[in-house]
Amino acid sequence: ASGGIDVRQFYVRFQTSKAVQDFIAWATVQPFTLIVGNDHYHVNGSSFMGMFTLDHSRPLKVSVSCTEAEFHRLLLEAEPFLAN
């Protein structure tokens, strides 16, 4: 289902608290919820408190339910945050 809504994932990494704040601001304006976390703990990507409880020393997985086209747009916008 290439055009359908699916759970899609990508990884982000934050080097500074400013980067976390920028990500939160970006996540807040998305038309869907970005769930950020690791294997054991997940928070809403637009939650300031939640995002700052995560371990930023390693990449974090972002899960989002959206279409493939929406996901491509998200990845382009998320470029500054993507983990290499």
Secondary structure, 3 states (H helix, E strand, C coil): CCCCCEEEEEEECCCCHHHHHHHHHHHHCCCCCCEEECCCCEEECCCHHHHCCCCCCCCEEEEEEECHHHHHHHHHHCHHHECC
